Amino acid sequence: MDRFDNEQAKSPSLIQNWISLLGVIVAVCSFFSVACLLIIDFFRGFSNPYLGILTSMVPPAFLDSGLGLIVLGILVERRRRRRSLPVEGGRFPRIDLNLPQHRRWFITTMVVTFAFLLLTAIGSYRTYHITESVGFCGRVCHQVMKQEYT
């Protein structure tokens, strides 16, 4: 191991800053909100277009905002570290899937990404069907369509 590997092993994660921490909190809370609202939406016994809007549009926007804050925090922390490191410190990290820690991070990242993409696909599909429904157009969007809706 050379000097760069030793410095990289000792430095804390790029996610350990207050911007990324706020993003993690927002993203995790929004993820559980999306999951709970999707369960309620699938198993409810009543029809309410406002629940569809709440389920399909509001929490995913907060989830995306939380993920954006995580990335922003990582970029800010990386920039801060680059300013204090010597010029040689800008190399790419080494990823070796033979190492258990690297393999765990890779598998965790893949599982979280798959779950996020799956929920995004389900949410997008549901959003499309909700916004194309007669109830949504007649009761939520267009007050001018009230006579046609009734």
C-alpha positions as CSV (number, residue, x, y, z in Angstrom):
1,M,0.0,0.0,0.0
2,D,1.3,3.4,-0.9
3,R,0.9,6.7,0.9
4,F,-2.3,7.5,-1.0
5,D,-4.0,4.3,0.1
6,N,-3.1,5.0,3.8
7,E,-4.5,8.5,3.6
8,Q,-7.6,7.4,1.9
9,A,-8.2,4.6,4.4
10,K,-7.9,7.1,7.3
11,S,-10.1,9.8,5.9
12,P,-13.8,9.8,6.8
13,S,-16.4,9.2,4.2
14,L,-17.4,12.0,1.8
15,I,-21.0,11.6,3.1
16,Q,-20.0,12.7,6.6
17,N,-21.1,16.3,6.5
18,W,-24.2,18.2,7.5
19,I,-25.6,18.6,4.0
20,S,-25.4,14.9,3.2
21,L,-26.8,14.0,6.6
22,L,-29.8,16.2,6.0
23,G,-30.2,14.6,2.6
24,V,-30.1,11.1,4.1
25,I,-32.7,12.1,6.7
26,V,-35.0,13.6,4.0
27,A,-34.5,10.7,1.6
28,V,-35.1,7.9,4.2
29,C,-38.2,9.6,5.6
30,S,-39.5,10.2,2.1
31,F,-38.7,6.6,1.1
32,F,-40.8,5.2,4.0
33,S,-43.5,7.7,3.2
34,V,-43.7,6.6,-0.4
35,A,-43.7,2.9,0.7
36,C,-46.5,3.4,3.3
37,L,-48.6,5.6,0.9
38,L,-48.2,3.0,-1.9
39,I,-49.4,0.3,0.4
40,I,-52.4,2.4,1.5
41,D,-53.1,3.3,-2.2
42,F,-53.1,-0.3,-3.3
43,F,-55.2,-1.7,-0.4
44,R,-57.6,1.1,0.2
45,G,-61.3,0.5,-0.2
46,F,-62.2,4.0,-1.4
47,S,-61.4,6.2,-4.3
48,N,-59.8,9.6,-3.6
49,P,-57.9,11.5,-6.3
50,Y,-56.1,13.6,-3.7
51,L,-54.6,10.5,-2.1
52,G,-53.2,9.7,-5.6
53,I,-51.6,13.1,-5.9
54,L,-50.2,12.8,-2.4
55,T,-48.8,9.3,-3.0
56,S,-47.5,9.8,-6.5
57,M,-46.2,13.3,-6.6
58,V,-45.3,14.8,-3.2
59,P,-43.1,12.2,-1.4
60,P,-41.1,11.3,-4.6
61,A,-40.2,15.0,-5.0
62,F,-38.9,15.0,-1.4
63,L,-37.1,11.8,-2.1
64,D,-35.4,13.3,-5.1
65,S,-34.5,16.4,-3.1
66,G,-33.0,14.3,-0.4
67,L,-30.9,12.3,-2.9
68,G,-29.8,15.6,-4.5
69,L,-28.7,17.0,-1.1
70,I,-26.6,13.8,-0.5
71,V,-24.9,14.4,-3.8
72,L,-24.5,18.1,-3.2
73,G,-22.9,17.4,0.2
74,I,-20.5,14.9,-1.3
75,L,-19.5,17.4,-4.0
76,V,-19.0,20.2,-1.4
77,E,-17.0,17.9,0.9
78,R,-14.9,16.6,-2.0
79,R,-14.1,20.2,-3.1
80,R,-13.2,21.2,0.5
81,R,-10.8,18.2,0.7
82,R,-9.2,18.9,-2.6
83,R,-8.3,22.4,-1.6
84,S,-6.5,21.1,1.5
85,L,-4.8,18.1,-0.2
86,P,-1.6,18.3,-2.3
87,V,-2.0,18.1,-6.1
88,E,-1.3,14.4,-6.2
89,G,-4.4,13.6,-4.1
90,G,-6.9,13.7,-7.1
91,R,-6.6,10.1,-8.2
92,F,-9.6,7.8,-8.6
93,P,-10.4,5.4,-5.8
94,R,-9.6,1.7,-6.3
95,I,-12.6,-0.6,-6.2
96,D,-11.7,-4.3,-5.6
97,L,-14.7,-6.6,-5.3
98,N,-12.4,-9.3,-3.7
99,L,-12.3,-7.2,-0.6
100,P,-15.4,-7.9,1.7
101,Q,-16.0,-4.2,2.5
102,H,-15.9,-3.1,-1.2
103,R,-18.2,-6.1,-2.1
104,R,-20.7,-5.1,0.7
105,W,-20.8,-1.5,-0.5
106,F,-21.3,-2.6,-4.1
107,I,-24.1,-5.0,-3.2
108,T,-25.8,-2.5,-1.0
109,T,-25.6,0.2,-3.7
110,M,-27.1,-2.2,-6.3
111,V,-29.9,-3.3,-4.0
112,V,-30.8,0.3,-3.0
113,T,-30.6,1.4,-6.7
114,F,-32.8,-1.4,-7.8
115,A,-35.4,-0.7,-5.1
116,F,-35.4,3.0,-6.0
117,L,-35.8,2.3,-9.7
118,L,-38.6,-0.2,-8.9
119,L,-40.5,2.2,-6.7
120,T,-39.9,4.9,-9.3
121,A,-41.4,2.7,-12.0
122,I,-44.4,1.8,-9.9
123,G,-45.0,5.4,-8.9
124,S,-44.7,6.6,-12.5
125,Y,-47.2,4.0,-13.7
126,R,-49.6,4.9,-10.9
127,T,-49.2,8.6,-11.5
128,Y,-50.0,8.2,-15.2
129,H,-53.2,6.2,-14.4
130,I,-54.2,8.6,-11.7
131,T,-53.8,11.7,-13.8
132,E,-55.6,10.1,-16.8
133,S,-58.7,9.1,-14.7
134,V,-62.0,10.8,-15.0
135,G,-62.1,11.5,-11.2
136,F,-58.8,13.2,-11.3
137,C,-59.8,15.5,-14.1
138,G,-63.3,16.2,-12.9
139,R,-62.6,16.6,-9.2
140,V,-59.0,17.9,-8.9
141,C,-57.9,19.7,-12.0
142,H,-60.7,21.3,-14.0
143,Q,-63.4,23.1,-12.2
144,V,-64.8,24.1,-15.6
145,M,-65.5,20.4,-16.2
146,K,-67.8,20.1,-13.2
147,Q,-71.0,19.7,-15.4
148,E,-69.3,17.1,-17.6
149,Y,-68.0,15.2,-14.6
150,T,-71.4,15.0,-12.9
